[in-house]
């Protein structure tokens, strides 16, 4: 399986909600769990979401 990197951008509270929705939809559609990404990078709201993923939160 190839390595997968996850990059999430900014957007404040709306950005965090959008990231959560997109990641949930990706998991539903493909079975891929974002917590399994080899590398995660985020800016602003994306950094909060990526830190949560690395902490094991869903």
Secondary structure by P-SEA (a helix, b strand, c coil): ccbbbbbbbbbcaaaaaaaaaaaaaaaaaccccccccccccccaaaaaaaaaaaaccc
